[in-house]
């Protein structure tokens, strides 16, 4: 018996690095996973790892910055597993430069992956979460759900050469604080984890 038996978790960017580690940990505790990577091969490899451990996972691959991705991601969980309990916004990358050399394209790209994508995923999750919470409340139950946004120490303290990345990760902290206030009444715990240097392909 795992601590997350029966729970359904979305983890963006779960084909490699931190996202893969999170997905494997959640699966090891009994959660059913909706995986994601830009390319199908990495998420398929993680899905195979989870299934080899006796877990259950499905992939929803593609670019998290696509306008329809949030809806697709959430719909995959609802259609395949009939629920939604955990959302981990992890997908991201860096595109660094000092401010005078940072183009509009670079700045927009960092906002797109670290702010727009989590926003769209959480917006898509809002109706299912509210509907499920209401049905549970009507039945006299309280089900606790979780959102974890993966930020960075750079978003808290800044870092030379990362003005775009720092701005985006800082915005994600603000999103987290706001959703904690909006979704507390639905028993959703919304947190942000601000990592330092982690030994992954990114670093």
Buried (B, 14 or more C-beta within 10 A) or exposed (E): EEEBEEBBBBBBBBBBBBBBBBBBEBBBBBBBBBBBBBEEEBBBBBBEBBEEEEBBBBBBBBEBBEEEBBBBBBBBBBEBBEBBBBBBBBBBEBBBBEEEEBEEEBBBBBBBBBBBBBBBBBEBBBEBBBEBBEEBBEEEEEBEBBBBBBBBBBBEEBBEBBBBBBBBBBBBBEBBEEBBEEBEEBBBEBEBBBBEEEEEEEE
